[in-house]
Structures are given as structure tokens and as C-alpha cells.
């Protein structure tokens, strides 16, 4: 992150593209994604399909204080429920 901050300052502001999520959400999501792989042995493709960035952003407030395993299990359950509805 430090390098991007330096570059942003040097060029007077980098253009933002797409949705911008809060740094805390992204830190938590990145940690959770990596742990998820080791916890379940699922591929990154499967994990991101189950819990894309939008879902992680929406769930962060309620989930970031849970244990990592509980957050993953709950995200998987949300995905199953949404899949059953459609």
C-alpha cells in the first residue's frame, strides 16, 4: 500500500476506477480470502464466486468481529441461501 500512496502523492492523485471500498474492508477481505483457501482448500475462483467484493463489503460490519472460521461458514451459508432463491 505504501508504494501506491507514494505514487498517488507524486502524480497529484491517481484516477479511481470502479467501486472503491474502505481500506479496513479490503484488509479484512484479503485476510479472509487467504485464510478461506487454507481452511477449505477451495480455489480462489470458487471463493470469489461465493463471496465477491460487494458481499464482503456488505458483510464486513457484522462479520469482522467473528472468528475467521465462523465468518467463512456464514458467507458460505449466505451464498447457499441466495442460490436456492434463484
Buried (B, 14 or more C-beta within 10 A) or exposed (E): EEEEEEEEEEEEEEEEEEEEBEEEBBEBBEEBBEBBBEEBEBEEEEBBEBBEBEBBBEBBEEBBEEEBEEBBBBBBEBBEEEEEEE
